[in-house]
């Protein structure tokens, strides 16, 4: 399991991320939260692609 804020590896029993202090969500998150996370992942992927292009080109 990974922190939704910084991506650090966390245990499924952890309530907070040990790296950034973000409060971790429980398994009973609402569908709206899940959709929000999916949007964040897509934005992150776009940013990584953009930054990679700037670095390697």
PyMOL Python script that loads the backbone (N, CA, C, O; Angstrom):
from pymol import cmd

cmd.read_pdbstr("""\
ATOM      1  N   UNK A   1       0.843  -1.168   0.000  1.00  0.00           N
ATOM      2  CA  UNK A   1       0.000   0.000   0.000  1.00  0.00           C
ATOM      3  C   UNK A   1       0.892   1.236   0.000  1.00  0.00           C
ATOM      4  O   UNK A   1       1.957   1.245   0.617  1.00  0.00           O
ATOM      5  N   UNK A   2       0.451   2.268  -0.692  1.00  0.00           N
ATOM      6  CA  UNK A   2       1.233   3.497  -0.798  1.00  0.00           C
ATOM      7  C   UNK A   2       0.425   4.694  -0.331  1.00  0.00           C
ATOM      8  O   UNK A   2      -0.801   4.719  -0.443  1.00  0.00           O
ATOM      9  N   UNK A   3       1.130   5.682   0.191  1.00  0.00           N
ATOM     10  CA  UNK A   3       0.504   6.934   0.615  1.00  0.00           C
ATOM     11  C   UNK A   3      -0.053   7.653  -0.611  1.00  0.00           C
ATOM     12  O   UNK A   3       0.626   7.774  -1.630  1.00  0.00           O
ATOM     13  N   UNK A   4      -1.283   8.125  -0.506  1.00  0.00           N
ATOM     14  CA  UNK A   4      -1.901   8.831  -1.635  1.00  0.00           C
ATOM     15  C   UNK A   4      -1.318  10.233  -1.833  1.00  0.00           C
ATOM     16  O   UNK A   4      -1.521  10.847  -2.881  1.00  0.00           O
ATOM     17  N   UNK A   5      -0.608  10.731  -0.846  1.00  0.00           N
ATOM     18  CA  UNK A   5      -0.037  12.069  -0.941  1.00  0.00           C
ATOM     19  C   UNK A   5       1.375  12.059  -1.522  1.00  0.00           C
ATOM     20  O   UNK A   5       1.668  12.807  -2.455  1.00  0.00           O
ATOM     21  N   UNK A   6       2.256  11.210  -0.971  1.00  0.00           N
ATOM     22  CA  UNK A   6       3.662  11.236  -1.401  1.00  0.00           C
ATOM     23  C   UNK A   6       4.121   9.962  -2.098  1.00  0.00           C
ATOM     24  O   UNK A   6       5.201   9.939  -2.689  1.00  0.00           O
ATOM     25  N   UNK A   7       3.315   8.899  -2.038  1.00  0.00           N
ATOM     26  CA  UNK A   7       3.660   7.660  -2.716  1.00  0.00           C
ATOM     27  C   UNK A   7       4.546   6.719  -1.921  1.00  0.00           C
ATOM     28  O   UNK A   7       4.926   5.663  -2.426  1.00  0.00           O
ATOM     29  N   UNK A   8       4.883   7.075  -0.692  1.00  0.00           N
ATOM     30  CA  UNK A   8       5.738   6.217   0.132  1.00  0.00           C
ATOM     31  C   UNK A   8       5.011   4.926   0.503  1.00  0.00           C
ATOM     32  O   UNK A   8       3.786   4.899   0.627  1.00  0.00           O
ATOM     33  N   UNK A   9       5.779   3.872   0.674  1.00  0.00           N
ATOM     34  CA  UNK A   9       5.231   2.588   1.078  1.00  0.00           C
ATOM     35  C   UNK A   9       4.788   2.662   2.529  1.00  0.00           C
ATOM     36  O   UNK A   9       5.557   3.081   3.395  1.00  0.00           O
ATOM     37  N   UNK A  10       3.542   2.253   2.802  1.00  0.00           N
ATOM     38  CA  UNK A  10       2.997   2.251   4.153  1.00  0.00           C
ATOM     39  C   UNK A  10       2.340   0.902   4.423  1.00  0.00           C
ATOM     40  O   UNK A  10       1.944   0.197   3.495  1.00  0.00           O
ATOM     41  N   UNK A  11       2.231   0.557   5.684  1.00  0.00           N
ATOM     42  CA  UNK A  11       1.579  -0.682   6.099  1.00  0.00           C
ATOM     43  C   UNK A  11       0.072  -0.490   6.064  1.00  0.00           C
ATOM     44  O   UNK A  11      -0.418   0.624   6.248  1.00  0.00           O
ATOM     45  N   UNK A  12      -0.660  -1.565   5.831  1.00  0.00           N
ATOM     46  CA  UNK A  12      -2.119  -1.445   5.785  1.00  0.00           C
ATOM     47  C   UNK A  12      -2.700  -1.099   7.151  1.00  0.00           C
ATOM     48  O   UNK A  12      -3.848  -0.663   7.236  1.00  0.00           O
ATOM     49  N   UNK A  13      -1.928  -1.285   8.221  1.00  0.00           N
ATOM     50  CA  UNK A  13      -2.384  -0.951   9.568  1.00  0.00           C
ATOM     51  C   UNK A  13      -2.040   0.477   9.979  1.00  0.00           C
ATOM     52  O   UNK A  13      -2.525   0.955  11.005  1.00  0.00           O
ATOM     53  N   UNK A  14      -1.212   1.164   9.197  1.00  0.00           N
ATOM     54  CA  UNK A  14      -0.819   2.539   9.519  1.00  0.00           C
ATOM     55  C   UNK A  14      -1.993   3.491   9.337  1.00  0.00           C
ATOM     56  O   UNK A  14      -2.797   3.342   8.417  1.00  0.00           O
ATOM     57  N   UNK A  15      -2.075   4.468  10.226  1.00  0.00           N
ATOM     58  CA  UNK A  15      -3.110   5.489  10.112  1.00  0.00           C
ATOM     59  C   UNK A  15      -2.567   6.766   9.488  1.00  0.00           C
ATOM     60  O   UNK A  15      -3.324   7.561   8.931  1.00  0.00           O
ATOM     61  N   UNK A  16      -1.229   6.967   9.582  1.00  0.00           N
ATOM     62  CA  UNK A  16      -0.570   8.131   9.022  1.00  0.00           C
ATOM     63  C   UNK A  16       0.686   7.695   8.281  1.00  0.00           C
ATOM     64  O   UNK A  16       1.310   6.701   8.652  1.00  0.00           O
ATOM     65  N   UNK A  17       1.061   8.428   7.241  1.00  0.00           N
ATOM     66  CA  UNK A  17       2.286   8.159   6.497  1.00  0.00           C
ATOM     67  C   UNK A  17       3.483   8.571   7.340  1.00  0.00           C
ATOM     68  O   UNK A  17       3.495   9.665   7.906  1.00  0.00           O
ATOM     69  N   UNK A  18       4.478   7.718   7.429  1.00  0.00           N
ATOM     70  CA  UNK A  18       5.680   8.007   8.191  1.00  0.00           C
ATOM     71  C   UNK A  18       6.579   9.028   7.520  1.00  0.00           C
ATOM     72  O   UNK A  18       7.444   9.605   8.178  1.00  0.00           O
ATOM     73  N   UNK A  19       6.397   9.269   6.224  1.00  0.00           N
ATOM     74  CA  UNK A  19       7.234  10.227   5.492  1.00  0.00           C
ATOM     75  C   UNK A  19       6.657  11.637   5.501  1.00  0.00           C
ATOM     76  O   UNK A  19       7.360  12.594   5.823  1.00  0.00           O
ATOM     77  N   UNK A  20       5.381  11.770   5.148  1.00  0.00           N
ATOM     78  CA  UNK A  20       4.795  13.110   5.011  1.00  0.00           C
ATOM     79  C   UNK A  20       3.753  13.436   6.068  1.00  0.00           C
ATOM     80  O   UNK A  20       3.323  14.585   6.172  1.00  0.00           O
ATOM     81  N   UNK A  21       3.332  12.436   6.863  1.00  0.00           N
ATOM     82  CA  UNK A  21       2.349  12.673   7.921  1.00  0.00           C
ATOM     83  C   UNK A  21       0.911  12.685   7.447  1.00  0.00           C
ATOM     84  O   UNK A  21       0.000  12.938   8.236  1.00  0.00           O
ATOM     85  N   UNK A  22       0.693  12.413   6.164  1.00  0.00           N
ATOM     86  CA  UNK A  22      -0.659  12.397   5.619  1.00  0.00           C
ATOM     87  C   UNK A  22      -1.506  11.336   6.317  1.00  0.00           C
ATOM     88  O   UNK A  22      -1.038  10.222   6.551  1.00  0.00           O
ATOM     89  N   UNK A  23      -2.762  11.683   6.651  1.00  0.00           N
ATOM     90  CA  UNK A  23      -3.670  10.707   7.238  1.00  0.00           C
ATOM     91  C   UNK A  23      -4.099   9.749   6.141  1.00  0.00           C
ATOM     92  O   UNK A  23      -4.613  10.161   5.101  1.00  0.00           O
ATOM     93  N   UNK A  24      -3.880   8.461   6.390  1.00  0.00           N
ATOM     94  CA  UNK A  24      -4.193   7.448   5.396  1.00  0.00           C
ATOM     95  C   UNK A  24      -5.670   7.112   5.440  1.00  0.00           C
ATOM     96  O   UNK A  24      -6.286   7.127   6.506  1.00  0.00           O
ATOM     97  N   UNK A  25      -6.236   6.810   4.282  1.00  0.00           N
ATOM     98  CA  UNK A  25      -7.650   6.480   4.208  1.00  0.00           C
ATOM     99  C   UNK A  25      -7.854   5.021   4.533  1.00  0.00           C
ATOM    100  O   UNK A  25      -6.999   4.178   4.259  1.00  0.00           O
ATOM    101  N   UNK A  26      -8.994   4.735   5.120  1.00  0.00           N
ATOM    102  CA  UNK A  26      -9.332   3.355   5.443  1.00  0.00           C
ATOM    103  C   UNK A  26      -9.882   2.655   4.215  1.00  0.00           C
ATOM    104  O   UNK A  26     -10.124   3.292   3.190  1.00  0.00           O
ATOM    105  N   UNK A  27     -10.079   1.356   4.312  1.00  0.00           N
ATOM    106  CA  UNK A  27     -10.616   0.587   3.196  1.00  0.00           C
ATOM    107  C   UNK A  27     -12.046   0.964   2.866  1.00  0.00           C
ATOM    108  O   UNK A  27     -12.539   0.617   1.793  1.00  0.00           O
ATOM    109  N   UNK A  28     -12.720   1.664   3.758  1.00  0.00           N
ATOM    110  CA  UNK A  28     -14.120   2.017   3.544  1.00  0.00           C
ATOM    111  C   UNK A  28     -14.274   3.417   2.963  1.00  0.00           C
ATOM    112  O   UNK A  28     -15.188   4.150   3.339  1.00  0.00           O
ATOM    113  N   UNK A  29     -13.382   3.790   2.046  1.00  0.00           N
ATOM    114  CA  UNK A  29     -13.492   5.113   1.459  1.00  0.00           C
ATOM    115  C   UNK A  29     -14.667   5.167   0.497  1.00  0.00           C
ATOM    116  O   UNK A  29     -15.032   4.161  -0.112  1.00  0.00           O
ATOM    117  N   UNK A  30     -15.249   6.336   0.369  1.00  0.00           N
ATOM    118  CA  UNK A  30     -16.419   6.506  -0.480  1.00  0.00           C
ATOM    119  C   UNK A  30     -16.018   6.458  -1.948  1.00  0.00           C
ATOM    120  O   UNK A  30     -14.858   6.701  -2.281  1.00  0.00           O
ATOM    121  N   UNK A  31     -16.972   6.145  -2.836  1.00  0.00           N
ATOM    122  CA  UNK A  31     -16.670   6.137  -4.276  1.00  0.00           C
ATOM    123  C   UNK A  31     -16.188   7.495  -4.762  1.00  0.00           C
ATOM    124  O   UNK A  31     -15.370   7.575  -5.679  1.00  0.00           O
ATOM    125  N   UNK A  32     -16.696   8.569  -4.146  1.00  0.00           N
ATOM    126  CA  UNK A  32     -16.258   9.900  -4.546  1.00  0.00           C
ATOM    127  C   UNK A  32     -14.766  10.078  -4.265  1.00  0.00           C
ATOM    128  O   UNK A  32     -14.052  10.660  -5.081  1.00  0.00           O
ATOM    129  N   UNK A  33     -14.293   9.591  -3.135  1.00  0.00           N
ATOM    130  CA  UNK A  33     -12.875   9.665  -2.799  1.00  0.00           C
ATOM    131  C   UNK A  33     -12.055   8.866  -3.791  1.00  0.00           C
ATOM    132  O   UNK A  33     -10.978   9.297  -4.201  1.00  0.00           O
ATOM    133  N   UNK A  34     -12.552   7.719  -4.174  1.00  0.00           N
ATOM    134  CA  UNK A  34     -11.855   6.868  -5.131  1.00  0.00           C
ATOM    135  C   UNK A  34     -11.716   7.573  -6.471  1.00  0.00           C
ATOM    136  O   UNK A  34     -10.653   7.521  -7.089  1.00  0.00           O
ATOM    137  N   UNK A  35     -12.775   8.229  -6.927  1.00  0.00           N
ATOM    138  CA  UNK A  35     -12.724   8.965  -8.190  1.00  0.00           C
ATOM    139  C   UNK A  35     -11.741  10.116  -8.094  1.00  0.00           C
ATOM    140  O   UNK A  35     -11.016  10.385  -9.051  1.00  0.00           O
ATOM    141  N   UNK A  36     -11.700  10.800  -6.964  1.00  0.00           N
ATOM    142  CA  UNK A  36     -10.767  11.894  -6.752  1.00  0.00           C
ATOM    143  C   UNK A  36      -9.334  11.388  -6.838  1.00  0.00           C
ATOM    144  O   UNK A  36      -8.471  12.047  -7.418  1.00  0.00           O
ATOM    145  N   UNK A  37      -9.079  10.211  -6.257  1.00  0.00           N
ATOM    146  CA  UNK A  37      -7.739   9.631  -6.321  1.00  0.00           C
ATOM    147  C   UNK A  37      -7.367   9.280  -7.752  1.00  0.00           C
ATOM    148  O   UNK A  37      -6.219   9.467  -8.153  1.00  0.00           O
ATOM    149  N   UNK A  38      -8.319   8.775  -8.529  1.00  0.00           N
ATOM    150  CA  UNK A  38      -8.048   8.445  -9.920  1.00  0.00           C
ATOM    151  C   UNK A  38      -7.678   9.691 -10.709  1.00  0.00           C
ATOM    152  O   UNK A  38      -6.787   9.652 -11.557  1.00  0.00           O
ATOM    153  N   UNK A  39      -8.359  10.796 -10.434  1.00  0.00           N
ATOM    154  CA  UNK A  39      -8.028  12.054 -11.089  1.00  0.00           C
ATOM    155  C   UNK A  39      -6.621  12.509 -10.718  1.00  0.00           C
ATOM    156  O   UNK A  39      -5.876  12.989 -11.572  1.00  0.00           O
ATOM    157  N   UNK A  40      -6.255  12.358  -9.444  1.00  0.00           N
ATOM    158  CA  UNK A  40      -4.916  12.736  -8.995  1.00  0.00           C
ATOM    159  C   UNK A  40      -3.848  11.902  -9.698  1.00  0.00           C
ATOM    160  O   UNK A  40      -2.794  12.420 -10.068  1.00  0.00           O
ATOM    161  N   UNK A  41      -4.119  10.622  -9.878  1.00  0.00           N
ATOM    162  CA  UNK A  41      -3.164   9.736 -10.543  1.00  0.00           C
ATOM    163  C   UNK A  41      -2.967  10.185 -11.989  1.00  0.00           C
ATOM    164  O   UNK A  41      -1.837  10.228 -12.476  1.00  0.00           O
ATOM    165  N   UNK A  42      -4.044  10.514 -12.669  1.00  0.00           N
ATOM    166  CA  UNK A  42      -3.932  10.955 -14.058  1.00  0.00           C
ATOM    167  C   UNK A  42      -3.148  12.263 -14.166  1.00  0.00           C
ATOM    168  O   UNK A  42      -2.322  12.421 -15.064  1.00  0.00           O
ATOM    169  N   UNK A  43      -3.406  13.192 -13.256  1.00  0.00           N
ATOM    170  CA  UNK A  43      -2.664  14.454 -13.257  1.00  0.00           C
ATOM    171  C   UNK A  43      -1.188  14.192 -12.983  1.00  0.00           C
ATOM    172  O   UNK A  43      -0.324  14.803 -13.612  1.00  0.00           O
ATOM    173  N   UNK A  44      -0.892  13.292 -12.054  1.00  0.00           N
ATOM    174  CA  UNK A  44       0.488  12.948 -11.733  1.00  0.00           C
ATOM    175  C   UNK A  44       1.190  12.354 -12.961  1.00  0.00           C
ATOM    176  O   UNK A  44       2.326  12.718 -13.264  1.00  0.00           O
ATOM    177  N   UNK A  45       0.518  11.450 -13.658  1.00  0.00           N
ATOM    178  CA  UNK A  45       1.104  10.834 -14.855  1.00  0.00           C
ATOM    179  C   UNK A  45       1.417  11.899 -15.905  1.00  0.00           C
ATOM    180  O   UNK A  45       2.475  11.864 -16.533  1.00  0.00           O
ATOM    181  N   UNK A  46       0.498  12.843 -16.093  1.00  0.00           N
ATOM    182  CA  UNK A  46       0.722  13.911 -17.068  1.00  0.00           C
ATOM    183  C   UNK A  46       1.923  14.761 -16.668  1.00  0.00           C
ATOM    184  O   UNK A  46       2.740  15.123 -17.515  1.00  0.00           O
ATOM    185  N   UNK A  47       2.032  15.079 -15.379  1.00  0.00           N
ATOM    186  CA  UNK A  47       3.146  15.894 -14.902  1.00  0.00           C
ATOM    187  C   UNK A  47       4.473  15.174 -15.059  1.00  0.00           C
ATOM    188  O   UNK A  47       5.468  15.789 -15.441  1.00  0.00           O
ATOM    189  N   UNK A  48       4.503  13.871 -14.769  1.00  0.00           N
ATOM    190  CA  UNK A  48       5.739  13.102 -14.906  1.00  0.00           C
ATOM    191  C   UNK A  48       6.179  13.094 -16.363  1.00  0.00           C
ATOM    192  O   UNK A  48       7.360  13.275 -16.659  1.00  0.00           O
ATOM    193  N   UNK A  49       5.240  12.887 -17.267  1.00  0.00           N
ATOM    194  CA  UNK A  49       5.560  12.885 -18.697  1.00  0.00           C
ATOM    195  C   UNK A  49       6.113  14.235 -19.120  1.00  0.00           C
ATOM    196  O   UNK A  49       7.104  14.302 -19.848  1.00  0.00           O
ATOM    197  N   UNK A  50       5.481  15.310 -18.670  1.00  0.00           N
ATOM    198  CA  UNK A  50       5.928  16.649 -19.019  1.00  0.00           C
ATOM    199  C   UNK A  50       7.321  16.931 -18.460  1.00  0.00           C
ATOM    200  O   UNK A  50       8.179  17.442 -19.180  1.00  0.00           O
ATOM    201  N   UNK A  51       7.557  16.610 -17.197  1.00  0.00           N
ATOM    202  CA  UNK A  51       8.852  16.847 -16.583  1.00  0.00           C
ATOM    203  C   UNK A  51       9.935  16.000 -17.238  1.00  0.00           C
ATOM    204  O   UNK A  51      11.054  16.470 -17.443  1.00  0.00           O
ATOM    205  N   UNK A  52       9.607  14.757 -17.565  1.00  0.00           N
ATOM    206  CA  UNK A  52      10.568  13.877 -18.221  1.00  0.00           C
ATOM    207  C   UNK A  52      10.965  14.442 -19.574  1.00  0.00           C
ATOM    208  O   UNK A  52      12.137  14.401 -19.948  1.00  0.00           O
ATOM    209  N   UNK A  53      10.003  14.964 -20.302  1.00  0.00           N
ATOM    210  CA  UNK A  53      10.291  15.565 -21.609  1.00  0.00           C
ATOM    211  C   UNK A  53      11.215  16.763 -21.461  1.00  0.00           C
ATOM    212  O   UNK A  53      12.119  16.959 -22.272  1.00  0.00           O
ATOM    213  N   UNK A  54      10.992  17.554 -20.437  1.00  0.00           N
ATOM    214  CA  UNK A  54      11.833  18.734 -20.217  1.00  0.00           C
ATOM    215  C   UNK A  54      13.247  18.361 -19.819  1.00  0.00           C
ATOM    216  O   UNK A  54      14.196  19.052 -20.190  1.00  0.00           O
ATOM    217  N   UNK A  55      13.402  17.286 -19.074  1.00  0.00           N
ATOM    218  CA  UNK A  55      14.722  16.877 -18.604  1.00  0.00           C
ATOM    219  C   UNK A  55      15.525  16.206 -19.709  1.00  0.00           C
ATOM    220  O   UNK A  55      16.710  16.494 -19.876  1.00  0.00           O
ATOM    221  N   UNK A  56      14.895  15.318 -20.459  1.00  0.00           N
ATOM    222  CA  UNK A  56      15.624  14.488 -21.415  1.00  0.00           C
ATOM    223  C   UNK A  56      15.671  15.066 -22.822  1.00  0.00           C
ATOM    224  O   UNK A  56      16.346  14.499 -23.682  1.00  0.00           O
ATOM    225  N   UNK A  57      14.995  16.150 -23.087  1.00  0.00           N
ATOM    226  CA  UNK A  57      15.007  16.718 -24.447  1.00  0.00           C
ATOM    227  C   UNK A  57      15.838  17.957 -24.519  1.00  0.00           C
ATOM    228  O   UNK A  57      15.956  18.560 -25.585  1.00  0.00           O
TER     229      UNK A  57
END
""", "prot")
cmd.dss("prot")
cmd.show_as("cartoon", "prot")
cmd.util.cbc("prot")
cmd.orient("prot")
